[in-house]
Amino acid sequence: MHDKAHGLFHEASFRDRVARGTASRGVLMAMGGLCARFSPRPQSRRRGPEFAAAAKKALGEDIGRITLENAQTALLLVHVATGECDPDAASIYFVVASRMVQILKLRDGSDDDDAVTRETKLRIWWSCFILDTWSSRGANIRRQFMADHGPEGRPRLPMEESVFSSLKPGDPEPADRGRGLWACVVELIEIYTHIQDFHLDLATSEIWDDEAIATIVAAFEARMRVLEDSLAPSMSYTPANLGRYISRGLGDAFLAFHLGLNHYYTLLYYLYLDQRRVHKTHSVSTITSRGQAYAEKCKHYATQVSDILHTARQRDGCALVYNIVSHVTVVSSSVLLHTYLFGDVGDLPAAKDRLQSNFETLVLLRQYWPSVELMTKRLVIFQDNCLRSLSREDTYRFDRWMMRFLLEHWLALEDKAVTSAEVQSPGYVEPGSVDQVHFQRSKVTNEIITGMPDMEQ
């Protein structure tokens, strides 16, 4: 979980506090509640709820004290609650954590702090920002942290991982902080907050201006490209670079960054799977060509997500088993589903293979997170609704329901309500009245989606 889902600790310092018996009980119990699920020993896995309950009790008894450790405990409990399908509890713990972080002014640190303490505080602040971006929108709740960071501006970015891990208590601020994976994750999340807002505005707007939308998408694309181009060559996604990060014990963090990068690209272009929109403009040929290009990019990045997830399962030191990976997998699968249902015959074998590979990831994750069952049900509902609108110009309609599928991942997805106007439209297909080609394809995808074996938790 550390350096993937959050960056709450300086590992060497924390291990030292554990050895000396001075580590916070709340933090230790929350760690146990979060990570016991990964133990190979059944008796340890079974103690996860016991540890989580002890962490909640410790935090509740000490909640009046605004401390770094209580903020860390609350943030760990956010991850526990979301993984257990309890977004309401997660929201409460996040409010507690974020208020403590703000009261403690962790973004700025203190002149009396050594480098370890100052950087740990900064990373906790950024962990809050990242968690807020994912979890608040995922539960359809307003974010607590502003996308532009407010009048105080952006805090410093986290220092490079090896620089941070090599620090010792009492060390001064290093002359060169470097730029590592966690800093790049932060920069990506800053862009993603704006993409979220763009999707929300788009899905709830009654006006669809293709030129304006394309301009906004191009602007986000340019920001993503600038970030990619600014990466050091050693951070690019190549087998050699992955091998180097694995040797440093950061293979999973390296894959987590690139998984996020490809996921955000997929989301940026996702609206262009809704081909019906382009015909509302006067410059049909230009917009259609651009829209088709963006749709192909969406499919490309969704396949990249699938390939990264496959690599994470195959390579030692690369496991991606934090909870939000299940949602990323489902979004990738929804694009692969589009390709398999509506793509050319030549595209079907690769799309099927990647769908099956994605579900191997979901099977793996379901061992650890009850919430994966919810994610899988969301994809089943998604497929069923796609089959009701099989005209290639009328499927994957980018509306409020689609936005909920893409962003509100902690909530159950209801079956899409169909309006009388949609029923009367040429693209609408009554359930059960699917043509044979799509019926046969849907049987294949349905077998994959619903074929997850029962597994002991």
C-alpha positions in Angstrom: 0.0 0.0 0.0 2.8 2.4 0.9 4.0 4.6 -2.0 1.1 3.3 -4.2 -2.2 4.2 -2.4 -0.6 6.6 0.0 2.7 8.0 1.2 2.2 8.4 4.9 5.4 7.2 6.4 9.2 7.3 6.4 9.8 3.6 6.6 13.1 3.5 8.5 11.9 6.0 11.1 8.6 4.2 11.6 10.3 0.8 11.9 12.6 2.3 14.5 9.6 3.6 16.5 8.1 0.1 16.4 11.3 -1.5 17.6 11.5 1.0 20.5 7.8 0.6 21.4 7.0 4.2 20.7 4.8 3.8 17.6 1.2 4.9 17.9 -1.2 2.1 18.8 -3.8 3.5 16.5 -1.5 3.6 13.5 -0.3 0.0 14.3 -3.8 -1.3 14.6 -4.9 0.5 11.4 -1.9 -1.0 9.6 -3.0 -4.4 10.8 -6.6 -3.8 9.7 -5.5 -2.8 6.3 -2.7 -5.2 5.6 -3.6 -8.4 7.5 -5.6 -9.4 4.4 -2.4 -9.9 2.5 -0.9 -12.4 4.9 -0.3 -15.9 3.6 -1.5 -17.2 7.0 -5.3 -17.7 7.4 -5.1 -16.9 11.2 -3.5 -13.6 10.5 -6.0 -12.7 7.7 -8.9 -13.4 10.1 -7.5 -10.9 12.6 -7.9 -8.0 10.2 -11.3 -6.9 11.4 -10.1 -7.2 15.0 -7.1 -4.9 14.2 -9.4 -2.4 12.4 -11.8 -2.3 15.3 -8.9 -1.6 17.7 -7.7 1.2 15.5 -11.2 2.8 15.4 -11.4 2.5 19.2 -8.0 4.1 19.7 -8.8 7.0 17.4 -12.2 7.5 19.0 -10.7 7.7 22.5 -8.1 10.2 21.3 -9.9 12.1 18.7 -9.7 15.4 20.7 -5.9 15.5 20.2 -4.8 16.9 16.9 -1.7 14.9 16.1 0.2 13.5 13.1 -0.4 10.0 14.3 -4.2 10.4 14.6 -4.3 11.9 11.1 -2.3 8.9 9.8 -4.7 6.5 11.6 -7.7 8.1 10.1 -6.3 8.0 6.6 -5.5 4.3 6.9 -9.1 3.7 8.1 -10.3 5.5 5.0 -8.6 2.7 2.9 -10.0 0.0 5.3 -13.6 1.4 5.0 -13.6 1.8 1.2 -12.2 -1.7 0.7 -15.1 -3.0 2.9 -17.8 -1.2 0.9 -18.5 1.4 3.5 -18.1 4.8 1.7 -20.0 6.6 4.5 -17.5 5.6 7.1 -14.6 6.4 4.8 -16.0 9.9 4.2 -16.2 10.5 8.0 -12.6 9.3 8.6 -11.4 11.4 5.7 -13.1 14.5 7.1 -11.3 13.8 10.5 -8.0 13.3 8.8 -8.2 16.3 6.5 -9.2 18.7 9.3 -6.3 17.5 11.4 -3.9 17.9 8.4 -5.2 21.4 7.9 -5.1 22.4 11.5 -1.5 21.0 11.8 -0.5 23.0 8.7 1.3 20.0 7.3 1.7 21.5 3.9 4.2 24.0 5.3 5.9 22.2 8.1 7.8 24.0 10.8 11.2 25.6 11.0 12.0 23.3 13.9 11.3 20.1 11.8 14.2 18.0 10.5 14.1 16.8 6.9 12.4 13.5 7.8 9.6 15.2 9.7 9.0 18.0 7.2 8.9 15.6 4.2 6.6 13.1 6.1 4.2 16.0 6.8 4.3 17.1 3.2 3.6 13.5 1.9 0.7 13.2 4.3 -0.8 16.4 3.0 -0.4 15.2 -0.6 -1.9 11.8 0.3 -4.9 13.7 1.6 -5.1 15.6 -1.7 -4.9 12.4 -3.7 -7.4 10.5 -1.6 -9.8 13.4 -1.7 -9.6 13.5 -5.5 -10.4 9.8 -5.8 -12.7 9.1 -2.8 -14.8 12.2 -2.6 -15.8 12.1 -6.3 -16.1 8.3 -6.0 -18.8 8.8 -3.3 -20.4 11.8 -5.0 -19.2 14.2 -2.3 -17.6 17.6 -2.8 -13.9 17.6 -2.6 -12.3 19.2 0.5 -9.0 20.2 -1.2 -9.1 22.7 -4.0 -7.8 21.7 -7.4 -5.8 24.9 -7.7 -4.7 24.7 -4.0 -6.3 28.1 -3.1 -4.6 31.4 -2.4 -1.6 29.8 -0.8 -0.6 28.1 -4.0 0.8 24.7 -4.5 2.9 23.1 -1.7 6.3 21.7 -2.6 6.3 18.4 -4.4 7.5 15.3 -2.6 11.2 14.6 -2.9 12.6 11.7 -4.9 12.0 8.3 -3.2 15.6 7.2 -2.7 16.5 10.7 -1.3 13.6 10.4 1.2 14.3 6.8 2.2 18.0 7.6 2.8 17.3 10.4 5.3 17.9 9.9 9.0 16.4 11.7 12.0 18.1 15.0 12.5 19.2 15.4 8.9 18.8 18.8 7.4 17.0 19.5 4.2 18.9 17.9 1.3 20.5 20.3 -1.3 18.8 18.4 -4.1 15.3 17.1 -3.5 15.1 15.4 -6.9 11.9 14.5 -8.6 10.5 11.0 -8.2 7.5 8.9 -8.8 5.4 10.3 -6.0 5.9 13.8 -7.3 4.8 12.8 -10.7 1.8 11.0 -9.3 0.8 14.3 -7.6 1.2 16.2 -10.9 -1.0 13.7 -12.6 -3.7 14.0 -10.0 -3.7 17.7 -10.3 -4.7 17.3 -14.0 -7.2 14.6 -13.1 -9.1 16.8 -10.7 -9.8 19.1 -13.7 -10.8 16.2 -15.9 -13.2 15.1 -13.2 -14.8 18.6 -13.2 -14.9 18.6 -17.0 -16.7 15.3 -17.1 -19.2 16.4 -14.5 -20.0 19.6 -16.4 -20.3 17.7 -19.7 -22.6 15.0 -18.4 -25.0 17.4 -16.8 -25.0 20.0 -19.6 -27.9 20.4 -22.1 -25.6 21.9 -24.7 -23.0 19.9 -26.5 -20.5 22.1 -28.4 -18.2 19.7 -30.2 -15.6 22.4 -31.0 -15.4 23.7 -27.4 -15.2 20.2 -26.1 -12.4 19.2 -28.5 -10.5 22.4 -27.5 -10.8 21.4 -23.8 -9.7 17.8 -24.5 -6.8 19.0 -26.6 -5.7 21.3 -23.7 -5.8 18.5 -21.2 -4.0 16.2 -23.7 -1.3 18.9 -24.0 -0.8 19.1 -20.3 -0.5 15.3 -20.0 2.1 15.3 -22.9 4.1 18.1 -21.2 4.2 16.0 -18.1 5.2 12.9 -20.0 7.9 14.7 -21.9 9.3 16.1 -18.7 9.9 12.7 -17.2 13.5 11.6 -16.9 14.4 8.8 -19.4 14.7 6.4 -16.5 11.0 6.9 -15.6 9.6 6.0 -19.0 7.7 2.8 -19.2 10.2 0.3 -20.7 11.2 -3.2 -19.6 14.7 -2.0 -18.7 13.4 0.8 -16.5 10.9 -1.6 -14.8 13.8 -4.0 -14.0 15.8 -1.1 -12.5 12.9 -0.1 -10.3 12.3 -3.7 -9.2 15.9 -3.9 -8.1 15.4 -0.9 -6.0 12.2 -2.3 -4.4 10.0 0.2 -6.3 8.7 -2.0 -9.1 5.1 -1.7 -7.8 5.4 2.1 -7.3 6.7 2.4 -10.9 3.8 0.4 -12.3 1.3 2.3 -10.1 2.4 5.6 -11.7 2.1 4.3 -15.2 -1.2 2.6 -14.5 -2.5 6.0 -13.4 -1.1 7.8 -16.4 -2.8 5.4 -18.8 -6.1 5.4 -16.8 -6.3 9.2 -16.9 -5.7 9.2 -20.7 -8.5 6.6 -21.0 -10.9 8.8 -19.1 -9.9 11.9 -21.0 -10.9 10.3 -24.4 -13.7 8.1 -23.1 -16.5 10.5 -24.2 -15.5 9.9 -27.8 -16.8 6.3 -27.6 -20.2 8.2 -27.8 -20.1 8.6 -31.6 -23.7 10.0 -31.9 -22.6 13.3 -30.4 -20.4 14.3 -33.4 -23.4 14.6 -35.8 -24.8 17.6 -33.9 -22.1 19.8 -35.5 -22.1 21.5 -38.9 -18.5 20.5 -39.5 -19.3 16.8 -39.4 -16.4 15.4 -41.3 -13.7 17.3 -39.3 -15.2 16.5 -35.9 -16.0 12.9 -36.8 -12.4 12.3 -37.9 -11.0 13.9 -34.8 -13.6 12.0 -32.6 -12.6 8.7 -34.2 -9.0 9.4 -33.5 -9.7 10.2 -29.9 -11.8 7.0 -29.6 -8.9 5.0 -30.9 -6.6 6.7 -28.3 -9.1 5.7 -25.6 -8.9 2.1 -26.8 -5.1 2.2 -26.9 -4.7 3.5 -23.4 -7.3 1.0 -22.1 -5.2 -1.8 -23.6 -2.1 -0.3 -22.0 -3.8 -0.5 -18.6 -4.6 -4.1 -19.2 -1.1 -4.9 -20.2 0.3 -3.2 -17.1 -2.0 -5.1 -14.9 -0.9 -8.3 -16.6 2.8 -7.4 -15.9 2.0 -6.6 -12.3 0.7 -10.2 -11.9 3.6 -11.8 -13.7 6.6 -10.0 -12.3 7.9 -10.4 -8.7 8.0 -7.1 -6.8 5.3 -5.5 -8.9 2.0 -6.5 -7.2 -0.7 -3.9 -7.6 -3.2 -4.9 -5.0 -4.5 -1.7 -3.5 -8.2 -1.3 -3.7 -8.7 1.4 -6.4 -7.0 -0.9 -8.9 -10.3 -2.8 -9.2 -12.0 0.3 -10.5 -9.2 1.1 -12.9 -9.5 -2.5 -14.2 -13.3 -2.2 -14.7 -12.9 1.0 -16.7 -10.3 -0.6 -18.9 -12.6 -3.6 -19.3 -15.5 -1.4 -20.3 -13.5 -0.1 -23.3 -12.4 -3.6 -24.2 -16.0 -4.6 -24.0 -16.8 -1.8 -26.5 -14.2 -3.2 -28.9 -15.5 -6.8 -28.5 -19.1 -5.9 -29.0 -18.8 -3.4 -31.8 -15.3 -3.8 -33.2 -14.1 -5.5 -36.4 -13.6 -9.2 -36.4 -9.8 -8.9 -36.5 -9.9 -7.0 -33.2 -11.9 -9.6 -31.3 -9.2 -12.1 -30.2 -6.9 -9.5 -28.6 -9.9 -7.8 -26.9 -11.1 -11.1 -25.5 -7.6 -12.1 -24.2 -7.3 -8.7 -22.4 -10.8 -9.0 -21.0 -9.9 -12.4 -19.6 -6.6 -11.0 -18.3 -8.4 -8.1 -16.6 -10.7 -10.6 -14.8 -7.7 -12.5 -13.6 -6.8 -9.2 -11.9 -10.3 -8.9 -10.4 -10.2 -12.4 -9.1 -6.8 -11.7 -7.5 -8.1 -8.5 -5.9 -11.3 -10.1 -4.7 -9.3 -12.2 -2.3 -8.5 -9.0 -0.4 -11.3 -6.5 -1.0 -15.0 -7.2 -0.6 -15.6 -4.0 -2.7 -14.4 -5.9 -5.9 -17.8 -7.6 -5.9 -19.5 -4.2 -6.2 -17.1 -3.2 -9.0 -17.9 -6.4 -11.0 -21.6 -5.9 -10.6 -21.1 -2.4 -12.0 -19.6 -3.9 -15.1 -22.4 -6.4 -15.6 -25.0 -3.6 -15.4 -22.8 -1.6 -17.8 -22.8 -4.4 -20.4 -26.6 -4.9 -20.0 -27.2 -1.3 -20.8 -24.9 -1.3 -23.7 -26.9 -4.1 -25.3 -30.1 -2.0 -25.1 -28.7 0.6 -27.5 -26.8 -1.3 -30.2 -26.7 1.3 -32.9 -23.0 2.2 -33.1 -23.9 5.8 -33.1 -26.1 5.6 -30.0 -24.2 3.3 -27.6 -21.8 4.5 -24.8 -23.9 7.7 -24.5 -21.8 10.1 -22.4 -24.5 11.3 -19.9 -25.0 11.5 -16.1 -25.3 7.7 -15.9 -22.0 7.2 -17.7 -20.3 9.8 -15.5 -21.4 7.9 -12.5 -20.0 4.7 -13.9 -16.6 6.3 -14.6 -16.2 8.4 -11.4 -18.6 7.4 -8.6 -16.9 4.1 -8.1 -17.7 3.6 -4.4 -21.5 3.7 -5.1 -23.7 1.0 -6.5 -24.6 1.6 -10.2 -28.3 1.4 -10.8 -29.8 0.1 -14.0 -30.1 3.0 -16.4 -33.5 4.6 -16.7 -34.7 4.7 -20.3 -36.8 7.7 -21.4 -39.7 7.4 -23.7 -37.7 9.4 -26.3 -34.9 6.9 -26.2 -37.4 4.0 -26.6 -38.7 5.6 -29.7 -35.2 6.3 -31.1 -33.8 4.1 -34.0 -30.9 3.0 -31.8 -32.9 1.5 -29.0 -33.1 -2.2 -28.7 -35.5 -3.9 -26.3 -33.8 -6.4 -23.9 -33.8 -9.8 -25.5 -34.2 -8.5 -29.1 -30.5 -8.3 -30.0 -29.3 -9.3 -33.4 -27.4 -12.6 -33.7 -23.9 -11.1 -34.2 -24.1 -9.0 -31.1 -26.0 -11.7 -29.2 -23.1 -14.2 -29.8 -20.5 -11.6 -28.9 -22.4 -10.6 -25.7 -22.6 -14.3 -24.7 -18.8 -14.4 -24.8 -18.3 -11.2 -22.8 -21.0 -12.2 -20.3 -19.3 -15.5 -19.6 -16.1 -13.7 -18.9 -17.7 -11.0 -16.7 -19.9 -13.4 -14.7 -17.4 -16.3 -14.6 -15.4 -15.2 -11.5 -15.1 -18.3 -9.3 -16.3 -18.3 -5.7 -13.3 -17.9 -3.5 -12.7 -18.1 0.2 -11.9 -14.8 1.8 
